[in-house]
Amino acid sequence: MVTNLYQWGIIYDSQSQKRIKCHVPTKTPINQRLEGNLEQVTCDTNFIVVLDSNHRVYVVGDEPKYGRLGQGDDKTIVPTLTLIKGRLPPIGFISSGPSTTILLTTDKRELWGFGKGIGYLPKQILQSKQTTSNVH
């Protein structure tokens, strides 16, 4: 499956290993074969988070402080679209702020997150205690 993601503005150029100004959409490098379609994209300063149709979460970015790139540390630069590290349940929705990403599971019962105030790897931060019942 061919999947393309484009970015513009101030982006990280993996060839020069520097931030550059990009006034036209530029294809984002993807370092692995994606099996699903891109379903949702969220971004903030110097990073992008992507959700695919198989409920997996990817990141690309060049400012890892606070662990906001989900790679287990605050040093790793992610120049190509890469799965975040750690074990996650299936994710149905993603949202990012300046230093934190929040993930909602497909069953809408758990919130997970990573970044400032949460940690370098995704972890569960909230779980609903409500049980769902089938109404006929």
PyMOL CGO cylinders between C-alpha atoms (Angstrom):
from pymol import cmd
from pymol.cgo import CYLINDER

trace = [
    CYLINDER, 0.00, 0.00, 0.00, 1.36, 3.42, -0.91, 0.3, 1, 1, 1, 1, 1, 1,
    CYLINDER, 1.36, 3.42, -0.91, 0.86, 5.99, 1.80, 0.3, 1, 1, 1, 1, 1, 1,
    CYLINDER, 0.86, 5.99, 1.80, 2.12, 9.54, 1.61, 0.3, 1, 1, 1, 1, 1, 1,
    CYLINDER, 2.12, 9.54, 1.61, 2.31, 12.16, 4.32, 0.3, 1, 1, 1, 1, 1, 1,
    CYLINDER, 2.31, 12.16, 4.32, 3.30, 15.73, 3.49, 0.3, 1, 1, 1, 1, 1, 1,
    CYLINDER, 3.30, 15.73, 3.49, 4.49, 18.53, 5.76, 0.3, 1, 1, 1, 1, 1, 1,
    CYLINDER, 4.49, 18.53, 5.76, 5.49, 22.17, 5.37, 0.3, 1, 1, 1, 1, 1, 1,
    CYLINDER, 5.49, 22.17, 5.37, 6.57, 25.09, 7.52, 0.3, 1, 1, 1, 1, 1, 1,
    CYLINDER, 6.57, 25.09, 7.52, 9.67, 24.54, 9.65, 0.3, 1, 1, 1, 1, 1, 1,
    CYLINDER, 9.67, 24.54, 9.65, 10.55, 20.88, 9.10, 0.3, 1, 1, 1, 1, 1, 1,
    CYLINDER, 10.55, 20.88, 9.10, 13.46, 18.59, 9.89, 0.3, 1, 1, 1, 1, 1, 1,
    CYLINDER, 13.46, 18.59, 9.89, 15.47, 17.69, 6.80, 0.3, 1, 1, 1, 1, 1, 1,
    CYLINDER, 15.47, 17.69, 6.80, 16.91, 14.22, 7.40, 0.3, 1, 1, 1, 1, 1, 1,
    CYLINDER, 16.91, 14.22, 7.40, 19.57, 14.67, 4.68, 0.3, 1, 1, 1, 1, 1, 1,
    CYLINDER, 19.57, 14.67, 4.68, 21.11, 17.84, 6.12, 0.3, 1, 1, 1, 1, 1, 1,
    CYLINDER, 21.11, 17.84, 6.12, 20.04, 16.96, 9.69, 0.3, 1, 1, 1, 1, 1, 1,
    CYLINDER, 20.04, 16.96, 9.69, 18.83, 20.53, 10.18, 0.3, 1, 1, 1, 1, 1, 1,
    CYLINDER, 18.83, 20.53, 10.18, 15.55, 22.38, 10.41, 0.3, 1, 1, 1, 1, 1, 1,
    CYLINDER, 15.55, 22.38, 10.41, 14.62, 24.11, 7.19, 0.3, 1, 1, 1, 1, 1, 1,
    CYLINDER, 14.62, 24.11, 7.19, 11.83, 26.42, 6.04, 0.3, 1, 1, 1, 1, 1, 1,
    CYLINDER, 11.83, 26.42, 6.04, 9.59, 24.65, 3.60, 0.3, 1, 1, 1, 1, 1, 1,
    CYLINDER, 9.59, 24.65, 3.60, 6.98, 26.74, 1.76, 0.3, 1, 1, 1, 1, 1, 1,
    CYLINDER, 6.98, 26.74, 1.76, 5.53, 23.91, -0.31, 0.3, 1, 1, 1, 1, 1, 1,
    CYLINDER, 5.53, 23.91, -0.31, 4.28, 20.50, 0.85, 0.3, 1, 1, 1, 1, 1, 1,
    CYLINDER, 4.28, 20.50, 0.85, 7.19, 18.05, 1.12, 0.3, 1, 1, 1, 1, 1, 1,
    CYLINDER, 7.19, 18.05, 1.12, 6.87, 14.29, 1.34, 0.3, 1, 1, 1, 1, 1, 1,
    CYLINDER, 6.87, 14.29, 1.34, 7.70, 12.94, 4.82, 0.3, 1, 1, 1, 1, 1, 1,
    CYLINDER, 7.70, 12.94, 4.82, 10.07, 9.95, 4.80, 0.3, 1, 1, 1, 1, 1, 1,
    CYLINDER, 10.07, 9.95, 4.80, 8.50, 6.71, 6.03, 0.3, 1, 1, 1, 1, 1, 1,
    CYLINDER, 8.50, 6.71, 6.03, 11.07, 4.16, 7.21, 0.3, 1, 1, 1, 1, 1, 1,
    CYLINDER, 11.07, 4.16, 7.21, 8.83, 1.12, 7.30, 0.3, 1, 1, 1, 1, 1, 1,
    CYLINDER, 8.83, 1.12, 7.30, 6.01, -0.39, 5.30, 0.3, 1, 1, 1, 1, 1, 1,
    CYLINDER, 6.01, -0.39, 5.30, 2.65, 0.73, 6.61, 0.3, 1, 1, 1, 1, 1, 1,
    CYLINDER, 2.65, 0.73, 6.61, 0.00, -1.96, 6.39, 0.3, 1, 1, 1, 1, 1, 1,
    CYLINDER, 0.00, -1.96, 6.39, -2.91, 0.37, 7.04, 0.3, 1, 1, 1, 1, 1, 1,
    CYLINDER, -2.91, 0.37, 7.04, -4.12, 3.70, 5.74, 0.3, 1, 1, 1, 1, 1, 1,
    CYLINDER, -4.12, 3.70, 5.74, -3.36, 6.93, 7.53, 0.3, 1, 1, 1, 1, 1, 1,
    CYLINDER, -3.36, 6.93, 7.53, -6.51, 7.78, 9.49, 0.3, 1, 1, 1, 1, 1, 1,
    CYLINDER, -6.51, 7.78, 9.49, -5.63, 10.80, 11.61, 0.3, 1, 1, 1, 1, 1, 1,
    CYLINDER, -5.63, 10.80, 11.61, -2.76, 13.27, 11.87, 0.3, 1, 1, 1, 1, 1, 1,
    CYLINDER, -2.76, 13.27, 11.87, -2.06, 15.71, 14.69, 0.3, 1, 1, 1, 1, 1, 1,
    CYLINDER, -2.06, 15.71, 14.69, 0.93, 17.96, 15.15, 0.3, 1, 1, 1, 1, 1, 1,
    CYLINDER, 0.93, 17.96, 15.15, 2.54, 20.65, 17.20, 0.3, 1, 1, 1, 1, 1, 1,
    CYLINDER, 2.54, 20.65, 17.20, 5.88, 22.44, 17.18, 0.3, 1, 1, 1, 1, 1, 1,
    CYLINDER, 5.88, 22.44, 17.18, 8.52, 20.17, 15.59, 0.3, 1, 1, 1, 1, 1, 1,
    CYLINDER, 8.52, 20.17, 15.59, 6.61, 16.87, 15.71, 0.3, 1, 1, 1, 1, 1, 1,
    CYLINDER, 6.61, 16.87, 15.71, 3.78, 14.98, 14.02, 0.3, 1, 1, 1, 1, 1, 1,
    CYLINDER, 3.78, 14.98, 14.02, 1.76, 12.07, 15.40, 0.3, 1, 1, 1, 1, 1, 1,
    CYLINDER, 1.76, 12.07, 15.40, -0.13, 9.74, 13.03, 0.3, 1, 1, 1, 1, 1, 1,
    CYLINDER, -0.13, 9.74, 13.03, -2.79, 7.08, 13.62, 0.3, 1, 1, 1, 1, 1, 1,
    CYLINDER, -2.79, 7.08, 13.62, -3.25, 4.33, 11.03, 0.3, 1, 1, 1, 1, 1, 1,
    CYLINDER, -3.25, 4.33, 11.03, -6.31, 2.20, 10.22, 0.3, 1, 1, 1, 1, 1, 1,
    CYLINDER, -6.31, 2.20, 10.22, -4.80, -0.70, 12.20, 0.3, 1, 1, 1, 1, 1, 1,
    CYLINDER, -4.80, -0.70, 12.20, -4.93, 1.49, 15.34, 0.3, 1, 1, 1, 1, 1, 1,
    CYLINDER, -4.93, 1.49, 15.34, -1.15, 1.98, 15.56, 0.3, 1, 1, 1, 1, 1, 1,
    CYLINDER, -1.15, 1.98, 15.56, 0.54, 5.26, 16.44, 0.3, 1, 1, 1, 1, 1, 1,
    CYLINDER, 0.54, 5.26, 16.44, 3.57, 6.72, 14.63, 0.3, 1, 1, 1, 1, 1, 1,
    CYLINDER, 3.57, 6.72, 14.63, 5.66, 9.83, 15.19, 0.3, 1, 1, 1, 1, 1, 1,
    CYLINDER, 5.66, 9.83, 15.19, 8.14, 11.98, 13.29, 0.3, 1, 1, 1, 1, 1, 1,
    CYLINDER, 8.14, 11.98, 13.29, 9.98, 14.92, 14.80, 0.3, 1, 1, 1, 1, 1, 1,
    CYLINDER, 9.98, 14.92, 14.80, 13.25, 16.51, 15.79, 0.3, 1, 1, 1, 1, 1, 1,
    CYLINDER, 13.25, 16.51, 15.79, 12.69, 17.89, 19.27, 0.3, 1, 1, 1, 1, 1, 1,
    CYLINDER, 12.69, 17.89, 19.27, 12.50, 14.98, 21.73, 0.3, 1, 1, 1, 1, 1, 1,
    CYLINDER, 12.50, 14.98, 21.73, 12.52, 16.95, 25.01, 0.3, 1, 1, 1, 1, 1, 1,
    CYLINDER, 12.52, 16.95, 25.01, 10.13, 15.67, 27.68, 0.3, 1, 1, 1, 1, 1, 1,
    CYLINDER, 10.13, 15.67, 27.68, 9.86, 12.37, 25.79, 0.3, 1, 1, 1, 1, 1, 1,
    CYLINDER, 9.86, 12.37, 25.79, 7.24, 13.86, 23.50, 0.3, 1, 1, 1, 1, 1, 1,
    CYLINDER, 7.24, 13.86, 23.50, 8.34, 11.64, 20.60, 0.3, 1, 1, 1, 1, 1, 1,
    CYLINDER, 8.34, 11.64, 20.60, 7.44, 8.44, 22.48, 0.3, 1, 1, 1, 1, 1, 1,
    CYLINDER, 7.44, 8.44, 22.48, 10.85, 6.82, 21.98, 0.3, 1, 1, 1, 1, 1, 1,
    CYLINDER, 10.85, 6.82, 21.98, 11.74, 6.14, 25.62, 0.3, 1, 1, 1, 1, 1, 1,
    CYLINDER, 11.74, 6.14, 25.62, 14.10, 9.09, 26.12, 0.3, 1, 1, 1, 1, 1, 1,
    CYLINDER, 14.10, 9.09, 26.12, 14.53, 12.80, 25.52, 0.3, 1, 1, 1, 1, 1, 1,
    CYLINDER, 14.53, 12.80, 25.52, 17.43, 12.50, 23.07, 0.3, 1, 1, 1, 1, 1, 1,
    CYLINDER, 17.43, 12.50, 23.07, 16.25, 10.40, 20.11, 0.3, 1, 1, 1, 1, 1, 1,
    CYLINDER, 16.25, 10.40, 20.11, 15.39, 12.39, 16.98, 0.3, 1, 1, 1, 1, 1, 1,
    CYLINDER, 15.39, 12.39, 16.98, 12.87, 10.64, 14.73, 0.3, 1, 1, 1, 1, 1, 1,
    CYLINDER, 12.87, 10.64, 14.73, 13.56, 11.83, 11.15, 0.3, 1, 1, 1, 1, 1, 1,
    CYLINDER, 13.56, 11.83, 11.15, 11.19, 9.33, 9.48, 0.3, 1, 1, 1, 1, 1, 1,
    CYLINDER, 11.19, 9.33, 9.48, 7.69, 8.16, 10.38, 0.3, 1, 1, 1, 1, 1, 1,
    CYLINDER, 7.69, 8.16, 10.38, 8.28, 5.55, 13.10, 0.3, 1, 1, 1, 1, 1, 1,
    CYLINDER, 8.28, 5.55, 13.10, 6.09, 3.55, 15.49, 0.3, 1, 1, 1, 1, 1, 1,
    CYLINDER, 6.09, 3.55, 15.49, 6.13, 4.88, 19.02, 0.3, 1, 1, 1, 1, 1, 1,
    CYLINDER, 6.13, 4.88, 19.02, 7.80, 2.51, 21.47, 0.3, 1, 1, 1, 1, 1, 1,
    CYLINDER, 7.80, 2.51, 21.47, 6.01, 0.55, 24.15, 0.3, 1, 1, 1, 1, 1, 1,
    CYLINDER, 6.01, 0.55, 24.15, 2.96, -1.67, 24.22, 0.3, 1, 1, 1, 1, 1, 1,
    CYLINDER, 2.96, -1.67, 24.22, -0.34, -0.01, 23.49, 0.3, 1, 1, 1, 1, 1, 1,
    CYLINDER, -0.34, -0.01, 23.49, -3.93, -1.22, 23.21, 0.3, 1, 1, 1, 1, 1, 1,
    CYLINDER, -3.93, -1.22, 23.21, -5.68, -0.43, 19.92, 0.3, 1, 1, 1, 1, 1, 1,
    CYLINDER, -5.68, -0.43, 19.92, -5.93, 3.36, 19.60, 0.3, 1, 1, 1, 1, 1, 1,
    CYLINDER, -5.93, 3.36, 19.60, -8.91, 5.12, 18.01, 0.3, 1, 1, 1, 1, 1, 1,
    CYLINDER, -8.91, 5.12, 18.01, -8.10, 8.83, 18.42, 0.3, 1, 1, 1, 1, 1, 1,
    CYLINDER, -8.10, 8.83, 18.42, -4.99, 10.97, 18.94, 0.3, 1, 1, 1, 1, 1, 1,
    CYLINDER, -4.99, 10.97, 18.94, -4.44, 14.55, 20.10, 0.3, 1, 1, 1, 1, 1, 1,
    CYLINDER, -4.44, 14.55, 20.10, -1.22, 16.52, 20.60, 0.3, 1, 1, 1, 1, 1, 1,
    CYLINDER, -1.22, 16.52, 20.60, -0.24, 19.68, 22.41, 0.3, 1, 1, 1, 1, 1, 1,
    CYLINDER, -0.24, 19.68, 22.41, 3.12, 21.42, 22.63, 0.3, 1, 1, 1, 1, 1, 1,
    CYLINDER, 3.12, 21.42, 22.63, 4.79, 18.72, 24.73, 0.3, 1, 1, 1, 1, 1, 1,
    CYLINDER, 4.79, 18.72, 24.73, 2.26, 15.92, 25.25, 0.3, 1, 1, 1, 1, 1, 1,
    CYLINDER, 2.26, 15.92, 25.25, 0.24, 13.46, 23.17, 0.3, 1, 1, 1, 1, 1, 1,
    CYLINDER, 0.24, 13.46, 23.17, -2.99, 11.86, 24.41, 0.3, 1, 1, 1, 1, 1, 1,
    CYLINDER, -2.99, 11.86, 24.41, -4.36, 8.63, 22.94, 0.3, 1, 1, 1, 1, 1, 1,
    CYLINDER, -4.36, 8.63, 22.94, -7.94, 7.29, 23.28, 0.3, 1, 1, 1, 1, 1, 1,
    CYLINDER, -7.94, 7.29, 23.28, -8.46, 3.54, 22.93, 0.3, 1, 1, 1, 1, 1, 1,
    CYLINDER, -8.46, 3.54, 22.93, -10.89, 2.16, 20.36, 0.3, 1, 1, 1, 1, 1, 1,
    CYLINDER, -10.89, 2.16, 20.36, -13.29, 1.08, 23.12, 0.3, 1, 1, 1, 1, 1, 1,
    CYLINDER, -13.29, 1.08, 23.12, -13.20, 4.67, 24.47, 0.3, 1, 1, 1, 1, 1, 1,
    CYLINDER, -13.20, 4.67, 24.47, -12.50, 3.42, 27.99, 0.3, 1, 1, 1, 1, 1, 1,
    CYLINDER, -12.50, 3.42, 27.99, -8.82, 4.33, 28.43, 0.3, 1, 1, 1, 1, 1, 1,
    CYLINDER, -8.82, 4.33, 28.43, -6.65, 7.38, 27.92, 0.3, 1, 1, 1, 1, 1, 1,
    CYLINDER, -6.65, 7.38, 27.92, -2.95, 6.85, 27.31, 0.3, 1, 1, 1, 1, 1, 1,
    CYLINDER, -2.95, 6.85, 27.31, -0.30, 9.48, 26.88, 0.3, 1, 1, 1, 1, 1, 1,
    CYLINDER, -0.30, 9.48, 26.88, 3.37, 10.35, 26.62, 0.3, 1, 1, 1, 1, 1, 1,
    CYLINDER, 3.37, 10.35, 26.62, 5.44, 13.49, 26.91, 0.3, 1, 1, 1, 1, 1, 1,
    CYLINDER, 5.44, 13.49, 26.91, 5.77, 16.22, 29.53, 0.3, 1, 1, 1, 1, 1, 1,
    CYLINDER, 5.77, 16.22, 29.53, 4.24, 15.24, 32.86, 0.3, 1, 1, 1, 1, 1, 1,
    CYLINDER, 4.24, 15.24, 32.86, 3.52, 11.68, 31.70, 0.3, 1, 1, 1, 1, 1, 1,
    CYLINDER, 3.52, 11.68, 31.70, 6.77, 10.05, 30.65, 0.3, 1, 1, 1, 1, 1, 1,
    CYLINDER, 6.77, 10.05, 30.65, 9.05, 9.05, 27.81, 0.3, 1, 1, 1, 1, 1, 1,
    CYLINDER, 9.05, 9.05, 27.81, 6.94, 6.02, 26.85, 0.3, 1, 1, 1, 1, 1, 1,
    CYLINDER, 6.94, 6.02, 26.85, 3.17, 5.79, 26.44, 0.3, 1, 1, 1, 1, 1, 1,
    CYLINDER, 3.17, 5.79, 26.44, 1.33, 4.82, 29.61, 0.3, 1, 1, 1, 1, 1, 1,
    CYLINDER, 1.33, 4.82, 29.61, -2.25, 4.58, 30.75, 0.3, 1, 1, 1, 1, 1, 1,
    CYLINDER, -2.25, 4.58, 30.75, -3.35, 7.77, 32.50, 0.3, 1, 1, 1, 1, 1, 1,
    CYLINDER, -3.35, 7.77, 32.50, -7.10, 7.22, 32.93, 0.3, 1, 1, 1, 1, 1, 1,
    CYLINDER, -7.10, 7.22, 32.93, -9.52, 4.30, 32.79, 0.3, 1, 1, 1, 1, 1, 1,
    CYLINDER, -9.52, 4.30, 32.79, -13.31, 4.45, 32.83, 0.3, 1, 1, 1, 1, 1, 1,
    CYLINDER, -13.31, 4.45, 32.83, -14.91, 2.37, 35.55, 0.3, 1, 1, 1, 1, 1, 1,
    CYLINDER, -14.91, 2.37, 35.55, -18.25, 2.36, 33.76, 0.3, 1, 1, 1, 1, 1, 1,
    CYLINDER, -18.25, 2.36, 33.76, -19.32, -0.85, 32.14, 0.3, 1, 1, 1, 1, 1, 1,
    CYLINDER, -19.32, -0.85, 32.14, -21.23, -0.78, 28.92, 0.3, 1, 1, 1, 1, 1, 1,
    CYLINDER, -21.23, -0.78, 28.92, -24.36, -2.83, 28.49, 0.3, 1, 1, 1, 1, 1, 1,
    CYLINDER, -24.36, -2.83, 28.49, -26.27, -3.72, 25.39, 0.3, 1, 1, 1, 1, 1, 1,
    CYLINDER, -26.27, -3.72, 25.39, -29.63, -2.00, 25.21, 0.3, 1, 1, 1, 1, 1, 1,
    CYLINDER, -29.63, -2.00, 25.21, -32.29, -3.74, 23.15, 0.3, 1, 1, 1, 1, 1, 1,
]
cmd.load_cgo(trace, "trace")
